[in-house]
Amino acid sequence: MASKVLGLLDLHNCPELGPLTTARSLASTSFLGRFAFMDFALSNFSNSGIDEVGILVKAHLRSVLKHMGSMQSWNINTKIGRETIMYNERGNMNRKKNTDINNILVNDWVLHESKAKYIIIQPAHVVCKIDFEPILKEHIARDEKISLIYKHIDDAHKAFATHNIVNVKNGYVRSFKNNRQKEKDALVSMETYIINRDVLTSLIEEALKFNPTYTIKDAIKKFANKLFKVHAIEHLGYARSFDSLEHFVDYSFELLDYRYAHQLFQNDWPIYTITRDTTPTLYGTKTNIRDSFIANGAIVEGRVEHSIISRNVKVGRGAIIRNSIVLADTAIGENAVINHAVIDKYCRVSDGVHIDGSKANPKYIEQGKKL
Amino acid sequence: MNKRIVAMILAGGKGTRLEALTRKIAKPAVSYGGKYRIIDFPLSNCANSGIDTVGVLTQYESVALDIYIGNGEKWGLNGVRSLTASLHPRQTEEGLSWYKGTADAIFANIDFLDSVNPKYVLILSGDHIYSTTYNEMLKQHIERQADCTISVIEVDPKEASRFGILVTNKNDEIVKFQEKPKNPISNLASMGVYIFTYTVLRRMLINDAKKKESSHDFGKDIIPTMLAKKMKLFAYVFKGYWKDVGTIPSLHEANMDLLLSAKGQNIYTIKGENTIFSEDTHSHPQYIGRKARVKDCLINQGAVILGDVERCVISNEVVVGEGAIVKNAVLMPGSRIRAGARVYSAIIGPQAIVSHNEIVNENQEDIVLITSRRKRNG
């Protein structure tokens, strides 16, 4: 598949995860103690044999670059394969025009240098496992112009709020509408597309003629069934749209359940991420750990239940952490008690401190805070 | 190339006493500490010392080890000006010759050393566990204008006969050397870590190669010859954790040394300021289940613990099933402890399986090794 496809990871539609994303992109936000959200989409590309990838960065370039490191963690061939950062500097001056379409135009050399006939676009905030190989085969065999991946969900009143609901008939999208969160049962667009190269070019042209602030998502919705038909392909596996702090917490914990986790984590589908050469997790003699993800580099000497503990976190003796997510390099002091909280990176929670949130309203502690 | 220092890592040994663990893999590639292979330690030491050129001498079951070493990328030894080379016995006009001894292995690669033309050569063992940098040792070697500096460690006098033992004067100059003596006259053991000035090493190797009666070994031949010639040999006293794991019980013990409950050290004090670099396994997150109990363990990413584990070192992709009890054990990558099984004082080899309700080593009189693998489909 190497030369036929250019993968685009589109970060322009990333929702915010409340205070977690004030200084970082959702794409590079820590997930399950070990990953960043963008690892899942990038691994979908790698595992599908797509080695040429452009990353359309809207903002927080620093945090994206930090996670990308030497950019080779996701490549199959480190010379042929490449992850190109696509960033629209002018977009920052004019926020309305900071769109994926304008980003692609500013970085038009990426497409110019690529021999790809097909472009596959994925967002970073939809966590899923998609093998693009059979889907692309279907797209080519049917001689389609655009294929859209959708998912049938029964909680549209809560989930995929930033996505379009699609009406699908005979394998094509008949219409799009915003998810106004009124119905539960719906087919939602996963904002994941296969587009023929020439179709993308004309889509962009038409979109800009119509409205210079249009995104690819807007343009597909607007011009579907006018300029081209949109072939619909159903995604049957796990997919969640991470679009708020509440969903970040709920969906993270949901993956503690094997019934969800095994759909995402399969032996033949590694999730690549940047390596940090941290030591394995060290557990003390008086620990009590239940139902949790614990990352390498952590030293746990207290009690952890139904929680996610990230890299290099220290949990002191007698400390109790329940229903919480602790991000990397944070230290929890002895006998501290933490329930329903999200504690950002580099925090210091002193001995005996209590942090209490609720299920509906988890307490958020900002990066670097000393308590 | 004119390098200041080049490291040559001797990684050809079979490690016979590690039994089935080294049947298909060289001892330096044996799994350790949940995440590492033993050779990660000397290679990381080189990287942390700023050494950028490393030759790894492999011989016994070298394929897996060669694949692991690759271009040195795992230890960052693939950057500009860096070079990592696996050096095997090779076929020449004179025919094929295996490495006959530690010195012969270096002698056979004199062309490699000449091509990088180092001032000093650091000779290391690929199967020792310790974390250090060699900078102080090199500094001492240069200051004393030594021909050879040997890194030594104080060992228990009762154990001294397992090692090369040396006696120094008060200037750290080596005056006597005994290879594995019955009656050791000191407790300073050679760690098998040498720095040679290359011009001296080159001459010594060429002369030794001509001797028919020589076993072509550093400890047995090169060092005694240099002492007899009254060349300048110094000891560099290493302080810290150092393990030469030769047997199943000592490999088990070296793993247990990493735990928080271990006396005198744990993984953090052993690694010190250094990072131990290793392979990235692309594992899933480590999951501890609802009914699990985890006490006093070192557990790597990718492990799934649903049972009761205590005083264990557990590697990536290990699964401990519900109701299983594992105590005082090392679980190597991909091993499976099925539900209800009980495992005591054991090393479970890579990909090995302990079946449902199976009991391993309940008497715990010794450390046992289990290497039975699952059957391949088809």
Interface residues (C-beta under 8 A of the other chain):
Chain A: L32 G33 R34 F35 S73 L256 A261 F265 P270 I271 Y272 T273 T275 D277 T279 P280 T281 L282 Y283 G284 T285 K286 T287 N288 I289 R290 D291 S292 F293 I294 A295 N296 I299 E301 V304
Chain B: G33 G34 K35 L258 L259 L260 S261 N266 I267 Y268 K271 T275 I276 F277 S278 D280 H282 S283 H284 P285 Q286 Y287 I288 G289 R290 K291 A292 R293 V294 K295 D296 C297 L298 I299 N300 Q301 V313 I314
